[in-house]
Structures are given as structure tokens and as C-alpha cells.
Amino acid sequence: MMDDQLNPNYYDATGTNRFTKYKDLTKNQSSNYAYYDMTYATRCQYCRQLARDVEINFILETICNEAIVNDENGQFAQLNLDKLKLYLNKGYDNKKTNTNADKLINDCKIAFNRVYSAFGWENNNGAWNYFKKFLVDGFLAFEIIFDDKHKNIIGILNLDPTTLQPDIQVTEDGQELFIWYQFKGAANQRKIPNSNIIYISWGDLGDTRNTNISYVEGLTRPFNMLRQLENSHLIWNIQNAQNRVKITVPVGELSEARIKQRVSEIHADYVEEVTMDDMSGQMLVNGEPKFNFQKTYIFEDRGGQVIQMDTVKGDGYNMNTTEELQYFWRKFILESQVPANRFLMNVAAGPSNSFIGDANVTREEYAFGRFIQRIQEMFKTILTKPLWVQLCLKHPELSKSEYLKQGLGVKYNEENNISSAFCAKDLFENAYICEADIILKNPHLLKKYQYNY
């Protein structure tokens, strides 16, 4: 098979787009592979640098704090077998089948604990960090490590997604297998089965209009516009705080060439290039972090007799108003999909957001919760794929059971249950709060909250 057979622009001799065929064959609905994007390394590095900015980092941490909530056992998600139990429900009338189903469910729980332990996330913020990395880089890749007998998962190794090339291998009996090459063509080239690789990309969100490699790259345009406007406001205010003095120097009967030479010398002495360092926040004058609040300009006066000194006013557009700045700030918040009430819109006002929030749950807050769920749906592959692999090692007869595979799910811990709050918003409005903690016990109305009472 040709190396570029998974390239979306590749067609074989018959005119068939083999990428579409293989995408369906491997059940991989994403055409986004970091290996085929020649610009990915540069764009990823830019996103990482952008993520260091205070505003971007605040948004990333807000999303990660909503999505990844560790419980007292250090787990951010629990095994959810509701679908699996539903699939097996018909067999519960038979005692033997019931026993096998209970054993399968128990094996699923054991496999899940083994997989979670393989990541080593119980005693650290590893899952939180990888979730943030996914928002910045747009790709995550891991290799599943097995024991010597290939019976149990003993570790999960993080890989660079740019080193992994997807490919199709044809066996002697004509079967096509989806595999991965790492370091293709190099001396340390490796061929890895698809069952050993966990691979997710930001393109799995499913928006065909989305050409960004990651969440952070989508914030580039509104953030840069906001930052440039902030810098222009700051530079304008600082420069207008400068006292300017113009000095006119008589030149008498100097020749034209000598006057031009003199003007060039003066221009070289007093010209200024003002820039703003986005990382440090310093204003640089001719590349130096300094600013003189007294500026003197010297000009020649051919017909003058005495030296004149005048004050130069800083004319120009008045940028004391912040209306434009507030517009681009709100536009930046809109692009981030984070509710505006999470931000301090007026720096002169103190924080007003309580933990519970307003009685009325806004559509913006509800949409944010749905956005978090879509990202979580992609991120859960990190757990569900090795879980299925570990289960198939225990029960090889299940490897071709697609409906059982779909029955494996995870339920994320929640700290801010927006869906429940949206259902109970009318009750919140009429509630009389008599204690600091409220216990809501209607199971048909609200989902169980993460914290225990």
C-alpha cells in the first residue's frame, strides 16, 4: 500500500478516494491527523505561546475546572454501564445468563480501575493537565503498554502525534488492518497496531467549517484584536503624559547639503520606535524598556536670529474612552464560549459571582455546559478505548461485539450541575434559604451532585 493512502486528496488508479473507504473501514470518522499537516508544528508552538497569556490561561483553566473534577479517590470520572445493562437486560430472566452478565459487569469494573491506574492519575492532576493540553495542542496520542504475556495493561505512554502516520496493512488472506507507523522511514521506525494507540483530535467535534487545529487557535483573531487595541490605548496614554519641547535652531547661511546633513543628524538622535511587549507588559522605546517623560525636538530656522523654545501638544484621536475596548472584550468572550458572568467585566467593581450563581440559569450558561459535554465526549476515548481492549483480553469472544463496545461509557464528576439547575430554576426563585447548605432529594428532578453530605 502507498504511504499516502490516508491522505484525503489521494486517489488510486481507478479514481477511488481510498481515504474515504479506509475511514469507514476503521470506524475512524476524523480526517484530522497531525502527521499530514505540514504547518501543525508551527501553529502548535504559536498556540502554546498564546496560552501563556493571562486572559487565555484564565479561560483554559475555567474550562478545565468545569470538565475535570476529581473526587476524594482522585478520579474525575466513574464507569457508566447503564447502556451495557440495558443491552443485557433481556437475558436477566435466565439464571445462567444473569450470572454471566453479572460477571461481565464486574470484569468491566476491574478493567476500568486497571486502566485508570495505568495512567497514574489518582494522586496528581494528570487528567486536568492533559485536558488543558488537548485544548491548546488539539491532538493527544498515547500508546497502551501490556505485560509480557499480553494479558493486562500495565501502563499508558504519551506520544507525539506528529510522529504517528496512519496506514493500512493488507494480510496474506486479503484482510485490511488499520495500523500506525511511528518515525516512518527513520532508523527507529515502529509499526504499532491500532488497538495499541489512543488518538483524539480537535477536529472530532464534527464542525466541517472548523479549520482550527485546537480550541486556542480559534481565539487567535479576537484576542490579537483585543490586545492591539489595549496596547494602543496604553501607548496613547503614556505618550500623552510626556512633556514635549520643540527647539528651533537658526542655521544662517549654511549650504543646502549641510542643512540636510544636520537635519539627518538631529532626526537620528531623536527618532523613536515605540512597541509593547505582550509577555512582560513593558513599553519599549527603540528596543529599550525605558520611557522619557521629557522629550526635546530641535529644528533649524534659516531666517531666525535667536533660539526659540515652545511646548508641543500631543494632538490626535482621544483614546481615553474605553467603549471600543469593551466591545472587543465582549467579542473575545463570545468567541471563547465561556459565560460572561465568569469574567470581571468592570475592573472598578468587586467580584459578584457566588458559587450557586443567579436564580435564573441563563441560556449562555446552559450552552457552556453543553460545550463542555462535547469536549468531554471526545476526551473520554482516552479511557474507553483501553477499557475495551482490556476487556477483550479477558473475553476474546467479545472483540467483534460492537453493541457491547458502545455500552461502555464514563460519567464525569460535576461540581457545577448546570443541567440540574436549569430544570430547578423556577424552584430556586421561590425558595427560602434558611441554611448555608441546601439538600435537594428529588431524584426525578435533579441529578446527584458530586459532594457528599
N, C-alpha and C positions, 0 to 999 in steps of 0.2 A: 504494500500500500504506500501511497505517496505521503510525504511528510506533511503536506499542507491540506490533507483531505478534510480536515475540520474547519478550514478557512471558509467563511460564509461566501466568499467571492470565487470559490474554486468549483469548476465543473469538469466532469470526466469526458472521455472521448465521445460518449453518447449524448452529451449535453445535459446530463443529470446533475443536479446540485446535491452532491453526496453528503454535504454537511447537514442538510435537512433530513436526509434519511438516517444518518447516524445519530442526530439529535433525538429523533423519535425512538431509535433503537435502544439508546442508553437511558431513556427516560430523563434526559437532561434537557430542560426547557430553556436553558440560558445559553445565549451565543456569546457571552462575555467571558473571555479568557485573557488574563493579563499578558500571557505569552505572546499573543498576536497583536497587542497594542504597542507599537514601537515608541509611542510617546508616554507610556504609562510611568516609567521610572522618573521622568522629569516632572510630570504632573503630580505624581505621588509625593515627591520631595517638596513641591510647592505647597501642597495641601498640609503636609506636616509642619511646614514653617508657619502657614496661616493659622493652624490650630493652636499655636503658641500664644496668639493674641488673646488678650483678656476677654473680649466680648465673645469670640468664637469658643474659647475654652469654657466660658460660663454656660453657653448653650449646650456644648457637648456633655458637660457634667450634669446639667439639668436632665437631658435625655437619658443618660446612663443611670442616674439616680432613680428615675422613674421605671426604667426597664429591668435593672438588676438590683434586687433587694434580697440580701442574704438573711436567712433565719438564724436561730440560735445554733443550728448544726452546721452553719457555713454553707448551706445550699441555697441557690437562687431560684430553683425550680424543683418541682416534685413530679414523679412519674404519674401520668394520667392514662389509665387503661379503660376509660368509660366506653370508647368505641370498641375496643377489643372484647370487653364483656358483653357488649351488645351483639357483636358477631357470634359469640359463643353461647348466647342466651338460649338458642333453640336446643342445644344439647344438654341443658341442665335437667331435663326430665329423665334422662338416662343416668343412672348412678355411676356407671363406669366412665361415661363421657364427662360427667360432672367432676369426677376425681381427676381426670386428665386435664380438664380446663383449670382447675384449682392449682394443679402442679405447674401448668404453663404460666399462669399469672404469678405464682411465687418465683418461678425462674426469671420472669421479666423483672421483678423487683431486685433479685440478686444481681442480674446483669446490669441494671441501672446503677446500683451502688458501686459495682466494679468499674464501670465506665467513668463515673464521676470521680472516683478515687484515682483513676489513671491520669486525669487532668491535674490532680493535686490542688483543687480549688477550695478545699474545706477550711483551710486556715489562712487564706490570703484573699486578695481582691483580684485574682487572676481573671475570673469571668468578666468582671467590671472593666478591667484593662483591655481585654480582647474585644469587648463590645465597643469601647471607645476607639480602638484601633480599626475596627470594621467601619465605623463612621468616617474615619479620616482616610484610610487607605482604599476602602471599597472592596477589598479581597481578603479572604482568610483561607489558609490551606494548612492541613495537618496530616500527618501520617500515623496510622494505627500500628502500634508495636505489639507483637504477640510473644508468648513464651516459646521455648524451644520446641515444644510439641504442637504448637499452633492450635492450642485449645482455649487459651484465655488471653484477654487483652491485659497487658501489664504497663502500658504507657502510651501517651499521645505526644508526638513530636511536631512542633511548629515548623512549617516550611515556608520558603519564599515562593509566592505564587508565580513570579516571573520565571522561575526555573522549571516550571511544570508545563509540558506540552501534551495535550490530549491526542490520542491516536487510536486507531482500530487495528487489531491484530486478527488475522484470519487463520484459524486452526486447520489441521490437515483434513478434517471432516467438513470444512466449509463454514464452520461457525465463526461469527464475528464477535470479538470480545473488545470491550472498551478498556483501554489501559492508559497509563501515564508514563511519559519519559521525563526524567529529571536530568538536567545538564545534557541535553541531546547533542551528540557529536563530540562531547568532551571525553577526556580520558576516564573521568569518574562517572560516566553515564550510567543511569539506573533505569530499569523498567519495572514499574510498580503496578500491580493490579488495581482496578478501580475500587474494589472492596476495601483496599488499604488506605484510600485517600478520602479526606473530607475537604470539600471545596465549595465555598459560597462566594457570591459576588453581589455587589450593589445592584447590578442590572436585573437581579431576580425579582425586584419589585414589580416588574412587568409593565412599566410605562415605556412604550415604544418611542415616545418623544424625548425620553431621558437619555442624554448623551454624556452625562457626568459620570466619572469613574467612582465617585463617592458622594456622600452627603455634604461634606465640607466643600467640595469643588462647586456645588450648587450655590454656595453662599459667596463665592468669589466676587461676582459683579456687584451685588448690593453692598457688600462690605467695603470694597475698594472705593465705591462712590461715596459711602458714608465717611470713610477715613480721609479721602481727599478734601471733602467739604469741611471736616473737623480741622484738618491741618491748615486749610486756607483761612478759617476763622481765627485760629490761634496765631498764625503768622501775621494776619492783618492787625490783630490787637497788639501784638508785641511790637511790630514795626511802627504802629501809630503811637506807641509810648516813647518812641525815640525822638529826641530833640535834634532837628536838622538845622545846620547853619551853612549858608552859601557865602563864599568869599569870591569877589570879583577882583582879579589882579590886572592892572594895566600892563600892556606889553609894548607900548610905544611903537617904535619903527622896526620891530623885528620882521624878518622876512616871512613869507607865507610858509615855506618849508619849516622854518624854525618854530613858527606858531603851532603847526600840525604836530611837530615833534613834542613840543611842550604839552599840548593837549593830550597826546597819547600817553605821555608820562603820568600826567595827572589822572587820566582815566584808569591806568593800570594800578595806581596807588589807591583809588577809592571805589573801584567797581566791586560789587558784592553779588554772590550767588547764595541765595537763602534756600535751604531744604530742611525737611523734617525727617528724623529717624523714627520709623514706626515702632521699632523694638524698644528703644530707650526713651522715646518721647522728647528727645532733645532737639532743639532747632540748631542747625549747623549753618554757619556763615563762612563761605569759602572753604567748606570741609572741616572747620574747626568748631567745637562746641562752645562758642562764645558769642556774646551779643553786646555791642556797644550802645549804650543809651544816649550817647552823644555822637553825632555824625557831622563832619565838616566837608563841604564841597568847595573847590577852588576853580574859578573860571577866569579867563583873560578878558581884558577890556582894552581894545586897541586905542580908543579915543579918551580913556579915562586918565585922570591925573592922580587920584588918591584911591586907596584901598577901601572897598565898601563891604559891609557885613550885614546880612539880612537873615531873617528866620524863614525857613521853607516849610510850608504847611503840607501835611500829608493828604492830598486830595485823592479821591477815588470812591468806589462804592462803599456805602456804610454797611459793614458786616457785623455790627453789634447785635442785630436781630438774630434770633435762633429759629425762626419759623421754618426755613429751608432745612436746617439741621434736624428738626423734629420730624419733618416729612420723610427724609431719607432714613431716619432712625426707625420710624414705624414701618417703612417699606422693608428694611432689613429684618425686622421682627416677623413681618408677614412671610417673608421667604424662608425663615427658619422653621416655621410651623409650630413654634413654641408660643403658648398663650401670652398675650401682652401683659397680663397681670403678674407674670413671673418676673418681670423687669421693673426696675425703679424708673418710671417714666419722667418724674420730676425730681431732679437731684436735690432740690431745696426741701422736699418733703421726706418724712421718715418712712420706713417700710410699713406697709399696711396689710400685707397678706398674712392671714392667720393660717394655721395648719389645715383647718377644715375648709376655709375659704368662704366665699359668698353663699348665701342661701340658695340663690338661683345658679345652677350649673350652666355656664354659657355653652353655646354651640362650639365655640372656639376650644374650650377645654375638652369637650367631648370628642371633637375631631382630633385633638392632640392625643387622646387616649387611643383612638383608632390607628393613628400613625405609629404609635409605639407598638401596638399589637402587630402591625405589618412587618416591622423590623424584627420583632421577636419571632415571628413565624419563619423568617429566613434564618435567624441565628440558632433556632432550635435544632437545625440539622447537625450542628456540632455534637449534640447529644444523641439524637435519634438514629443517625447512621451507625455509629459504633455500637449502639444498643442493639440494633437489628443484627449486625454482624456477630456480636457476642451470643445472641440468642440462637442464630443459625448454627454456630459452632456447637451449641448444646443440643439443638434439634435440627439436624441437616435436612430432615424431611419438610421443614417449613420454608426453605430457601426460595421456593417458587410460589409461595402463597402471598400474592400481592395484597389481598384484602387484610390479612393479618399484619402485614407490614404497615399499612395505613392505620391500623388500630393502635399503634404505639404513638403516644403523644406525651407532652410535658405541660405542666401548668406552672406558670411563673408566679412567684410570690408578688403580692401587691401591697403597697403602702398607701397609695392614693387611689382608692377604688372609685374611679370616675363613673363607671357604668352603673354601679350601685347607687351612687349619689344622684345620678341623673334620674333614676327610677324613683328615688325618695325625695326629690327636690321639693315637692309640694308639702310633704310631711315636715321637712326642715323649716319651712316658712311658718308653720303653725305650732312648732314645738316650743315648749317652755323648758329651758335648760336649768336644771336645779343642781347639777353636779358637774365637775370638770370632765368626767368621762361618761359617755352615753353608750349603753349596750342595746343594740338592735337585734332582736332574736327571731324575726320573721324570716324563715328560710326561703319562703316563696318570693319574697320581695328583694332581699339583699343577698349577695354572696358573702361568704365568711371572710372577714378581714384577717390580715396576716398576724396581728398581735393577739396574744392570749390574755385573758383577764383572770 
